[in-house]
């Protein structure tokens, strides 16, 4: 049976397309051409694409530090409640990122006598953060991209966002969305550039006359930005290939239908490609949530993104058991996964069995919207099944783990060192690498 608001399935009738990965084939060719042009022509190419795709095309790319600071002061004075909310979000994100950094240990350990191995965790020197403009400028994504880079200890953090007209009216003065600039200042960004789209990714990856090349590029964007990030990976690090937003909610009779519907619509309103899914053992809850979706959609027209997202990409799935829900969720690997279940052994069992998700929200009060804005978690998360092999953006994307070796120190027990040299010689000889073997033998002799 198909509901006019949202499709409904059972565990056995979920279409295979529900699990399919959304590809970027059509965007890769376009992005490749933009990357090649920026690599060859630098700022000129960035400005060429700005004239095609953006709302402004200033003669310079770098936004002045005075304009960046002024945007923060304006926001602070004109909207103090929003400013304090952003500070709260930034502070929690910084606390969480710093605690994450502590989990990456620096150590040395002696494996056998004379073989002393170590690990160091070092920040990359320069990080690049991209935040799109568009219909809904996601200035909260500035916090999510910049804060972990700052917590990691990067020497500098540069920032790109699409150009918009300067408040002064001067067409040659570079500027970005003022709220984006304000949050960039609040988070301590070192340099800001008015550059958007795949050309901004290329500028940060390769460097131009104005934009310095970075070591890591992170941040959300449209399919061309995502395609560009995939193509530059290897020359620079990237975070994750983000796609349309997703939420999957596992719920039982204890769930509040209005809360579940609100969380589904919070994803559906992103765009028509967003996906909101309810997995439940309760047909009564499924009916109640469907009714709530209609109520909360209100008078939105049929072509509203939220309605199209629900009808075209979303689903209510009735399962016989919570084990079925776990199996579907682990196969789907959603960006956001909610457990709308009461505390207790059943919920804790599911927490242990669920393994593929970007972020897990446990219990009725753990709304996904908290992860988006103000709980310390990063909201840049894997989509389209990528949670099967990676987590979301975090401090680790701006850190590199390097290893060290100290061996054969004079006056120490060197038996392990000697054994390792002998093993290395044998392995080198077996692979036919004579000089490798000789480098081990000369130390033994």
C-alpha positions in Angstrom: 0.0 0.0 0.0 1.2 3.5 -0.9 0.4 6.4 1.3 -0.2 9.8 -0.4 2.2 11.4 2.0 5.0 8.8 2.3 5.4 5.3 0.9 4.9 2.4 3.3 6.6 -1.0 3.2 7.2 -4.1 5.2 10.7 -5.5 5.9 10.2 -7.9 2.9 8.9 -5.4 0.4 11.5 -2.7 0.8 12.7 -2.0 -2.8 16.4 -2.6 -3.6 16.7 1.1 -4.7 16.3 2.0 -1.0 19.9 0.7 -0.4 21.5 2.0 -3.6 24.4 4.4 -3.5 23.8 7.8 -5.2 26.5 8.3 -7.8 28.2 11.4 -9.1 29.0 10.4 -12.6 27.3 13.4 -14.2 29.2 15.8 -12.0 32.7 14.3 -12.2 33.3 15.5 -15.8 32.2 19.0 -15.1 34.3 19.2 -11.9 37.3 17.8 -13.7 37.2 20.6 -16.2 36.9 23.3 -13.5 39.8 21.7 -11.6 42.0 21.7 -14.7 41.2 25.3 -15.5 42.0 26.5 -12.0 45.2 24.5 -11.9 46.3 26.2 -15.1 45.0 29.7 -14.8 44.6 30.3 -11.0 42.7 33.3 -9.9 41.6 34.1 -13.5 39.7 30.8 -13.7 38.2 31.2 -10.3 36.8 34.6 -11.3 35.6 33.2 -14.6 33.4 30.6 -12.9 32.2 33.2 -10.4 30.9 35.3 -13.3 28.9 32.2 -14.4 27.6 30.8 -11.2 27.8 33.3 -8.3 26.0 36.5 -7.3 29.1 38.6 -7.5 32.6 38.6 -9.2 34.9 40.9 -7.3 38.3 41.7 -8.8 40.0 40.3 -5.7 39.3 37.0 -3.8 40.4 37.7 -0.3 37.9 39.3 2.1 39.6 41.9 4.2 40.1 41.1 7.9 38.3 44.3 8.8 35.2 43.2 6.9 35.3 39.8 8.6 35.6 41.3 12.1 32.9 43.9 11.3 30.5 41.1 10.3 30.9 39.5 13.7 30.4 42.8 15.5 27.3 43.5 13.5 25.8 40.2 14.3 26.7 40.6 18.0 24.9 43.9 18.2 21.9 43.3 15.9 21.1 39.7 17.0 22.6 39.0 20.4 20.5 35.9 20.9 21.7 34.3 17.7 25.3 35.4 18.6 25.1 33.7 22.0 23.6 30.5 20.5 26.5 30.4 18.0 29.0 30.9 20.9 27.4 28.1 22.8 27.6 25.8 19.7 31.2 26.7 19.1 32.2 26.1 22.7 30.6 22.7 22.9 32.2 21.7 19.5 35.6 22.8 20.8 35.3 20.9 24.0 34.3 17.7 22.1 37.1 18.1 19.5 39.7 18.7 22.2 38.6 15.5 24.0 38.8 13.7 20.7 42.3 14.9 20.2 43.3 13.4 23.6 42.3 9.9 22.3 45.1 10.0 19.8 48.0 9.0 22.0 51.6 9.9 21.5 53.8 7.1 22.9 56.9 4.9 22.8 57.1 1.2 23.6 59.8 -1.4 23.5 58.4 -4.4 21.7 61.5 -6.5 22.2 64.9 -5.6 23.7 66.4 -2.9 21.4 63.3 -2.3 19.2 61.7 0.9 20.5 58.7 1.9 18.5 56.6 5.1 18.8 53.7 7.1 17.5 53.2 10.8 17.2 50.1 12.7 16.4 50.8 15.9 14.5 48.4 18.5 13.0 48.5 19.3 9.3 50.0 22.8 8.7 47.2 24.4 6.8 43.5 23.4 6.6 40.9 24.6 4.1 37.2 24.8 5.0 34.4 25.3 2.5 30.9 26.4 3.3 28.3 26.9 0.6 26.0 29.9 0.3 22.8 29.2 -1.7 19.2 29.3 -0.7 19.9 28.6 3.0 23.5 29.6 3.9 24.5 27.0 6.5 26.6 29.2 8.7 26.5 26.5 11.4 28.7 24.5 9.1 31.5 27.1 9.7 31.6 25.9 13.3 31.7 22.3 12.3 34.6 22.7 9.8 36.8 25.3 11.6 36.5 24.2 15.2 38.1 20.7 14.8 40.9 22.2 12.7 41.6 24.8 15.5 41.4 22.0 18.1 43.9 20.0 16.1 46.4 22.8 16.3 46.8 23.6 12.6 49.1 26.6 11.9 46.5 28.3 9.8 42.9 27.8 8.7 41.7 29.3 5.5 38.1 29.6 4.5 36.2 29.8 1.2 32.5 30.7 0.6 30.7 32.0 -2.5 31.0 35.8 -3.2 28.0 38.1 -2.7 27.7 41.8 -3.4 29.6 44.0 -0.9 27.4 46.1 1.5 29.2 49.2 0.2 28.0 48.5 -3.3 31.6 48.4 -4.5 31.6 45.5 -7.1 35.4 45.0 -6.7 35.3 44.4 -3.0 35.1 40.7 -2.1 32.5 39.7 0.4 30.5 36.6 1.5 27.2 36.0 3.3 27.5 38.3 6.4 26.4 35.5 8.8 29.0 33.2 7.3 31.6 35.8 7.7 30.5 36.5 11.3 30.9 32.9 12.3 34.2 32.6 10.5 35.4 35.5 12.7 33.9 34.0 15.8 35.7 30.7 15.2 39.1 32.4 14.5 39.5 31.7 10.8 42.9 33.1 9.6 42.0 34.1 6.0 38.7 34.3 4.1 38.3 34.1 0.4 35.1 34.8 -1.6 35.2 31.8 -3.9 32.5 29.2 -4.4 31.8 25.8 -5.9 34.3 23.4 -7.4 36.6 26.3 -8.2 37.0 27.0 -4.5 38.0 23.4 -3.9 40.5 23.6 -6.7 41.9 26.8 -5.4 42.5 25.4 -2.0 43.9 22.1 -3.3 46.3 23.5 -5.9 46.8 27.1 -4.7 46.5 30.2 -6.8 48.0 33.6 -6.8 45.8 34.6 -3.9 44.7 31.4 -2.3 47.4 29.3 -0.5 47.4 25.6 -1.1 46.2 23.6 1.9 46.8 20.1 3.2 43.2 19.1 3.9 40.0 20.4 2.4 36.7 19.9 4.3 33.1 21.1 4.2 29.7 20.4 2.6 28.5 21.5 -0.9 26.5 20.5 -3.9 27.3 17.5 -6.2 30.0 19.5 -8.1 31.8 20.4 -4.8 31.6 16.8 -3.7 32.9 15.6 -7.1 35.8 18.1 -7.0 36.8 16.8 -3.5 36.8 13.3 -4.7 39.1 14.3 -7.7 41.6 16.2 -5.6 41.9 13.5 -3.0 45.5 12.2 -3.0 46.9 15.6 -3.7 45.2 16.8 -0.5 43.2 15.1 2.2 39.4 15.5 2.3 36.8 14.7 4.9 34.0 12.7 3.4 32.0 12.7 0.1 28.8 14.2 1.6 25.5 13.8 -0.2 21.8 14.4 0.4 20.8 14.4 4.1 19.4 11.2 5.7 17.7 10.2 8.9 16.6 6.7 9.9 14.5 6.3 13.1 13.9 3.0 14.9 10.9 3.4 17.1 8.3 1.5 19.1 5.1 2.3 20.9 6.9 4.4 23.5 7.8 7.0 20.8 6.0 10.3 20.6 4.5 10.5 17.0 4.8 14.3 16.9 8.5 14.1 17.8 9.2 11.4 15.2 7.4 13.3 12.5 9.2 16.5 13.4 12.6 14.8 13.2 11.7 13.3 9.8 10.6 16.7 8.4 13.8 18.3 9.8 15.6 16.2 7.2 13.0 16.4 4.4 13.1 20.2 4.3 16.8 20.2 3.2 15.9 19.4 -0.4 13.9 17.0 -2.6 16.7 14.4 -2.5 16.8 14.2 1.4 15.6 11.0 2.9 13.6 10.4 6.1 12.8 6.8 7.2 10.9 5.3 10.1 11.4 1.7 11.1 8.8 0.5 13.6 7.3 -2.7 15.0 4.1 -0.7 15.6 1.5 -0.2 12.9 -0.3 2.1 15.2 2.7 4.3 15.6 3.2 4.3 11.8 -0.3 5.5 11.3 0.1 8.2 14.0 3.4 9.4 12.5 1.9 9.6 9.0 -1.0 11.6 10.4 1.4 13.9 12.2 3.4 14.4 9.0 0.3 15.7 7.3 -0.5 18.0 10.2 3.0 19.5 10.5 3.3 20.0 6.7 0.2 22.2 7.0 -0.5 24.2 3.9 2.8 23.6 2.2 2.2 23.1 -1.6 2.7 19.8 -3.3 6.0 21.0 -4.9 7.5 22.0 -1.5 10.9 20.2 -1.0 9.7 18.5 2.2 6.6 17.0 0.5 8.7 15.8 -2.5 11.4 14.4 -0.2 8.8 12.4 1.7 6.9 11.1 -1.4 10.0 10.4 -3.5 12.8 9.2 -1.3 11.4 8.5 2.2 9.6 5.6 3.7 7.7 4.1 6.7 8.7 0.5 7.1 6.8 -1.9 9.4 9.1 -4.6 10.8 8.1 -7.7 12.8 11.0 -7.4 15.2 13.7 -5.0 16.3 16.3 -7.4 14.9 14.8 -6.8 11.5 15.2 -3.1 12.1 18.8 -3.5 13.1 19.6 -5.5 9.9 18.0 -2.9 7.7 19.7 0.0 9.5 23.1 -1.7 9.3 22.7 -2.3 5.6 21.4 1.2 4.9 24.2 2.9 7.0 22.3 6.1 7.5 23.8 9.5 8.1 21.7 10.0 11.3 20.3 7.1 13.2 17.8 7.6 16.0 16.7 5.1 18.6 13.3 6.4 19.8 13.0 3.7 22.5 12.7 3.8 26.3 15.9 3.2 28.3 16.5 -0.4 29.2 18.1 -3.6 28.1 16.4 -3.8 24.8 17.7 -0.3 23.8 21.2 -1.1 25.1 21.2 -4.3 23.0 20.4 -2.4 19.9 23.2 0.2 20.7 25.7 -2.7 20.7 24.3 -4.4 17.5 24.1 -1.2 15.4 27.4 -0.5 13.7 26.9 1.5 10.5 25.8 5.2 11.0 27.3 8.7 11.0 25.9 9.6 14.4 23.6 7.6 16.8 21.0 9.5 18.8 19.9 7.4 21.8 16.5 7.9 23.5 13.5 10.1 22.9 15.2 13.3 24.1 18.2 12.9 21.8 16.8 14.8 18.8 19.0 14.8 15.7 18.7 18.6 15.6 20.9 18.7 18.7 23.6 17.0 16.7 23.1 19.6 13.9 23.6 22.6 16.1 24.4 22.4 19.8 25.6 19.2 21.4 29.3 19.2 20.5 29.0 16.6 17.8 30.0 17.4 14.2 27.1 17.5 11.8 29.2 16.8 8.7 28.5 13.1 8.4 28.8 10.3 5.8 25.8 9.7 3.5 24.8 7.3 0.8 26.1 4.3 2.6 29.6 5.7 3.3 29.0 5.1 7.0 29.9 1.5 6.3 33.5 2.5 6.1 34.0 6.0 7.6 32.8 8.3 10.3 32.0 12.0 10.2 34.2 15.0 10.1 36.3 15.3 13.3 39.6 16.5 14.7 41.3 13.3 13.2 40.9 14.7 9.7 43.4 17.5 10.6 45.8 15.1 12.4 48.3 12.7 11.0 49.7 9.8 12.9 53.4 9.2 12.2 55.6 6.5 13.6 59.2 6.5 15.1 61.8 3.8 15.6 64.8 3.8 18.0 67.1 0.7 17.9 70.4 -0.7 19.1 71.2 2.0 21.6 74.7 1.5 23.0 74.8 -0.1 26.5 71.3 -1.6 26.2 70.1 -5.1 25.6 70.2 -5.4 21.8 69.0 -9.0 21.3 65.7 -8.0 19.8 67.4 -5.5 17.5 69.8 -8.3 16.3 66.9 -10.7 15.8 65.0 -8.2 13.7 68.0 -7.5 11.6 68.4 -11.2 10.9 64.7 -11.5 10.0 64.9 -8.4 7.8 67.9 -10.0 5.9 66.0 -13.2 5.3 62.9 -11.4 4.1 65.0 -9.2 1.7 66.9 -12.2 0.3 63.6 -14.1 -0.3 62.2 -11.1 -2.2 65.4 -10.8 -4.2 66.4 -7.3 -2.9 70.1 -7.7 -2.4 70.9 -4.2 -1.1 68.1 -4.4 1.4 69.7 -7.6 2.8 73.1 -6.0 2.8 71.8 -3.0 4.8 70.8 -5.4 7.5 73.9 -7.6 7.3 76.4 -4.7 7.6 74.9 -3.8 10.9 75.1 -7.4 12.2 78.7 -7.7 11.1 
